[in-house]
Amino acid sequence: MIWIVAYVSSVVGAFLTILAMTIIRNDQRHSIGRIGWLGLVLLSPPIGLILFLWLGGRKISAEHETRDLVDIPAQPGNDEPPRDDFEDLLLHRGLHRPTAGNQLRLLAGVAETRAAFLELIDSAEEAIYVTTFILDDREAANRIVDRLCARAEEGLQVRLMCDGFGSFQVSEEQLERVRRAGGKAERFKPMSQLSRLAYLNFRNHRKLAVVDGKRAILGGANLVQEQIAPHADEDSWLDLSLWIEGPAAVQLQAVFCSDWNFETKEDLPPTKLEDYDGEKAKHGARLTVMPIGPDGPDVILDDFWLYAIHQAKQRIWIATPYFIPPPLAMRSLESACRRGVDVRIMVPQESDLRPVDYARFDYFDDLEELGATLLRYPDKMVHAKVGIVDDRVALAGSANFDLRSFFLNYELSVVAHDSETIALLADWFDAMSKKCAHGVTDRSRIRAVMATAVRMFASEL
């Protein structure tokens, strides 16, 4: 009898393995996590198949799947033809022509970023909208929430949203404070329901504060102690955010309103964009607002980077805390190295996610052999997300150079087309790079094995 049971079990196991591998192969766009899931299925076909069907891949709930693209307002009267192929690409992918006449400054230190947030909130006359991936209840975040509460009590329209997964540990009392003051505060897709666990991959990773549709702060900084402390210390992170004043702020506000309305079903109207002024357009930053994720053009970040890397002739400079590129992006970077492009990748020596540090090892090893410059910032967590290609285009915002930002998360970035903004970001990158160590670190066999093992589950990191 035991032999019959063993035989039937082996047949069922083999059938489930073939079934699971077929489903994974057909379902996994962009190879996200494919090897890791196949390994789990081979080790335990029934459990692996069940877990994949529940949690795996680019799984997206019906509400996200049917979500409309965010309605970003175009600038009335702006029918200027694209100035180059990058603007043409983004226009064909469904984004609008760049807005011009934006005033922009970089926020690079924790104290500077904190002061800018407070300045932004205090400058509001009608409405303050803030979204963050992570919110905590320590001094720095409490200070921001205190100011939001004070402005809400003054009668301003205050909206605060944090991600349900990223801010899972923040107490409900932190949000309730805003509500009691007369504002509104919500979690984006809270994790209170078991069914939500199937859609963890689609996190709202955006960080944005915008007031009156006139001024905005966009970038990588969450409302947490390490990123908006009153003074820099050994625990502070190095990040980069942008203060944007001008028509791009109206478009950024539209992204917040779309997220808020999607989550709350409130009809929060965005500010109208002023008519195109040709004289103002001659000055200031030219910016394209790029929403990334289920409410943006499909795989827009992947398209942008593949095109930008292939077009690069002089340089490709990338700053990212987590470097886990999709296969095609990696091959494009390798090709750029072979044709002599100055490829530089800046990461922290040690990030806050140690498995990611292992996962990047093989990528770095391959790129270094081809002539890329690998920059490791010592002692500090570098959380900035910046990309610069030649003197033609730059990208900054919340998106990392990893699978999750390319294909899974809700992200928000701006593309800079003007030479002044590109030079400003390049100067920041160059100053940071002078403090970095170069090259791949420990090449031990143990690290290589760890790198291979972790990369199998790179999309889940």
N, C-alpha and C positions, 0 to 999 in steps of 0.2 A: 504493500500500500504506500509506503514511504517513497518508493521509486516513482510511482504514478504522480504523487503530489509534487515531487521534485521536478518531474518532466513537465507537468502542466504549468508549474510556477516559472520554469525557464522559458517555456513558449510564450506565456503571458508577458514575462519581463522583456523578451526579445521584441514582441509585438509593440509593447508600450514604448520601448526605446526607439524603434523605427518610426512610430507615430509621432513621438515627441520631436525627434530630429527633423522630421518632415515639416511639422508645424513651425518649429523655430526657424528653419531655413527659409520658409515662405513668408513668415511673419516679420522677421527681423530686418527692417530697413536700416541701411547704413551700418550693419554688423554690430549694433549696439548690444554689448553683453553676450554675443552669440556663443563664444567659446566657453565662457563661464557656465552658461545654462546647459550647453551640451555636456560639459563635464559632470554637472550635478545630475543630469538625467542618466548618464552612463553609470554613475555610482549607485543611484537609486531611482530606477525608472518611474515607479508610481509616485513617489514623493516629489521628484524633480518635475514631472509633468504637471502635477497639481499646482506646485508653487509657480511654475512658469505661466500657466493659464491664469493664475490669480494676480501675480505681481510682475511678471516679466515684460521686457521689451518696452516699446513705445506705447504702452497701454494708456488709453485716454478714455475718460468717462464720456457718456453721451452728451453731457452738458458742455464739456470742453469741445467735443467734436463738432457740435452744431453752432459753436460760438462764431459770430460774425467777426470779420476783420475790424480792427479798431478804426473808427471814423476820424481820422486826423484831418483837420481842415486844411484845404489848400489856400494859398494866399491869393485873394481876389486880384485879378489884373496881372498876375505874374505868369505871362506866357513866354517868358524868355527861353529860347532853346537850350538844351544841355550844352555846357561849356566843354565837357570832355566825356570820355567813354564811361567813367565811373558814374557821373550824373545820369548818363543815358541808361546804364545798367539798372540803377535804382529806380529810375522812372518807369522802365519796362517791367520791373518786378512789382509795381503797384504803389511805390512810395511817391511822394510829391517832389516837385522841384525844391532845391534848397532855398531856405529863407536867408536873406542877407540883412545886414545892419544889426546883427546881434553883438552885444557886448559880452565879453567872456574873460574870466580870470580863473586861475588854477588854485585849488585848495589842497595843499599837500601835507600839512601837519595836523595833528589831532586838535591842538588848541585853535588853530586857524579855522579848521572845519567847524568846530563847536561854536566859535564866535560868529561864523557865517550863518549857521542855522539859527542862532538867536537873533541876529540882525535881520534875517529873512522874515522870521515870525513877527518881530516887532515892527517891521515895515508894512505889514499887511493892513489894508483898509477895509476889505470885504470878506475874503475867503482865504483859508489856509488848508492845503491838502498835502498830506504826508503819507508815504508808503515806505515800508522797510521790510527786509527779509527777516532780520532778527531785531527784537526789542527786548531789553532786559529791565530790571528794576533796581539798578544801582544808581549812583549819584548822577552820572552824566545823562543817562536817559531820563531820570526823574526831573532833572533841570529842564530838559526839553518839554516833557509832559507838563510840568508846572506852568511854563510859558504858554503852552497850547490851552491849558485850562483857563489861565488868566484872560487870554484873548477871547475864548468862548464866552466867558462871563461878561465881557464887554460887548457881546452881541455879534461877534464875527462868526462866519460859517466855518467851523472847524471839522475836518474829517481826518481820522488817523486809521491806517490799515497796516496790519502786519501779517506775515505769512503764517498759516496754521501749523505748518511743520517747523519752519525755522524758529518761530516764537512759541513753540509748544510749551516751554517751561515758564513763560512769563505768566504771572498771576492775572486772573480776571480782574482783580482790584485795580491794576494799572490801567486797564481800559475803562473800567467803571468810573474812574476819576474824571476822565474826559466827558463821559456821558452826564455825570452829575453837574458838570460845569456848563452844560448846554450844547456840547459838541456831540459828535458821533464817532464811535470807534468799533472796528470789526476785525476779525481774523479772516484772512483769505483761505477758504476751504479748511475749516477747523478739523482737527483730527479726533473729534469726540465720537465719531461713528466708525465702527469696524470696517464698513465698506470703503471708507476713505483710504485705507491702507493699500488698496489695489492701485491707487493713482498717486502714490508718493512722488513718482518721477516728475510730475508736472507741478513744480513749486514756483511760487511767485518770488523770484530772486531780485526784483526791481528795487532800487533805492532812489526815491524822488521826493523832493519837497518843492511845492510851487505855490505862489501867492498871487491872487488877483489876476492870474493869467499874464503876469508881467515879468516875474522873476522866478528863477528855479535853481535848485541845486540837484545835480545828477551825478552819479558816480558809483563808487564801490563801498562807501561808508555806511554801515548799519548804525542804528541808535543803540550802541553798546559802549561800555566803559573804555575798552581798548582803542576805540576809533574816534571818540569825541570827548576825550578827557580834558579837564581844564589845563593840564600841563603834561608834557611828554615825560614818560618814565620808562623803565626797562620793560614794562609789559605793553607799552603802546605799539600799535601797528603803524606801518607806513602805507598810506592809501592815497588815492587821488580822486577828487571830485571836481566838478566844473560849476562855477557860478555863471548862469546864463540869463541875460536880460535882453528881451526883444521878442520878435515874432516866434522864435523857436520855443519860447516858454509857453505860448498859447498851445502849440502842438503837443508839448509835453503834458500840459494840463489835460488835454483830450485823452491821453493814454490813461492818466489816473481816473478820470471820470468813467472811462470804459470799464476799467477793472472794478471800480466801486459799484457801478450800476449792475455789472454782471454778478457780483457777489450779493448785493443787498436788494436788487430790483428797484432801487430808487432811481428816479430820472434826474440825475445831476447834470445840468447842461454845461458844456464847456464854453469858455469865452470866445467871442467871434474874433477872427483875425482881421486886422486892419488892411485896407487896400495897399497894394504894392506901390511903394514909393521909389522910383528909379534913382532919385538923388541919394536917399538913405542907403540904398542897396550898393552904392559905391564904397561904402565904408563898413567896417566891422566884420564879424565872422559869418561865413556862408556854411550853414549847417543843415543836414538832412536828419530828421528824427527817424530812428529805426526801431520799431517794436519787433521783438523776436519772440517766437513761441506760437501757441495755438491761435492767437489773435493777430499775428503778423503774416506777411507773405511766407509761404512754405519754404523752409530751409534757407531763409534769406541770409543768415550769417554764414552758412556753408558756401553759398553762391558768391557772396561778397569776398570771402577770404580766398577761395580758389581762384577767382578772377584776379584779385589784387596780387596774389603771389605770382601768378603766371605773367602778369604785366610788369612786375618789378624789374628795374634795370640797375639801380644803385643799392638800395637798402630795403630790408624788412626787419624792423625792430618791434619786438613783442615783449610786453611786460604782463605777466599773469602769475597769480599765486599757484595755479594748478595747471600743469601742462600735460594733457592727455589728448593729443590731436586725433581727429578721425583719420582713417587710412588714406583717403585721397589728399587731405590737407598735409599729412606727413610726407607723402610722395611728392607733393608740390614743393614743399620746403627743401626736400633733398634735391629736386631738380634745380631749384634756385641756387643752392650751394654749388652745384656742378657748373652752372653757367657764370659763377663768379660774383653773385649778388652778396652784399654784406648782410648776412643773416645773424641777428643777435636775439637771444632769448633770455629775459631776466626773470628769475624766480627767487623766492627766499631760500636761504640755505636749508632751513627747516620750516615747513609750513605747519599750520594747525591740524593738518590731516596727514599723519605719517604714512598711511598706506599710499597716498597719492605721491609722496616723495619716492617711494619704491617704484611705483608704476612708471614714473617719468624716466627712470634710469636708462632703459634700452633706447628710448627715443633720443635722449641726449647723447648716448654713446654713438649712435648711428650718425647724428648730425655733426658731432665733433669730428668724426673721421672724414667728413666731407668738407670741413672747413668752417662750420658755423662757430660763432662765439657764444659760449654758454656762461652766463653771468649769475653768480650766487651771492645774494645780499646777506651779509653775516649778521647774526645777533637779533635781527628784527623780522617779524612777519610782514612781508610786502604783499599787500592785498590789492594793489592797483591793477587795472585792466586797460591797457593801452596798446594800440597797434599803429605803426607808422610805415607807410610804403612810399619810397622815394620822397620827393617834395610835392607829391600830387594829392595824397589823401591820408587821413588819420581817423582812427576809431577810438572812442572812449565811452565808458559807461559801466554797466554791471556785468557784462558778459566775459567769462573766462575763455581761455583757449583750450577747451575740453569738450568731450562728448556731451556732457550734460547741458552746457550752455548752447552748443550748436543745435541740438535736436530735442531737448526735453524741457528745460526751464522756460518760464516767462522771463525775458530779459529786456533791457532798454538801454540803447546806446545812441550816440549821435556820431554822424560822419562829418568830419571837417574837410572842406574843399579849398579853403583859402590858405595862402602861404604863411600868413602871420600866425594863425592858430597852429598849423603844422609845425612851424618853427618853435613855437612856445612849448608844445608837447615834446619835441625833439630835444630842446634844451633841458627839460626836466629829466628825460631819459638819460641823456648824456651825463648830467650831474649825478644821478643815481648810479650809473654804471661805473663811475670812477671809484666808488666805494665797494665795489663787488670783487669777489674772487672769481677766477676763471676756471672753466673746465669741469669735467666729471670728477666726482670724488671717489670714494671707495669702490674699487673694481673687484672686490672679493667674490669668490664663488657663491658665498651665502647671499650676498646682495643681489647677484644675478638671478639666483633661484627665487628669491623673494620678489624681485621685479617681475619675473615671468608669472608667478602665481597670482600676484595682485592684479596684473594687467588683464587677467581673465575676467575680472569683475570690474573693469575700469569704469563702465558706464554707471555703476551703482555708487561710486564714491562721491 
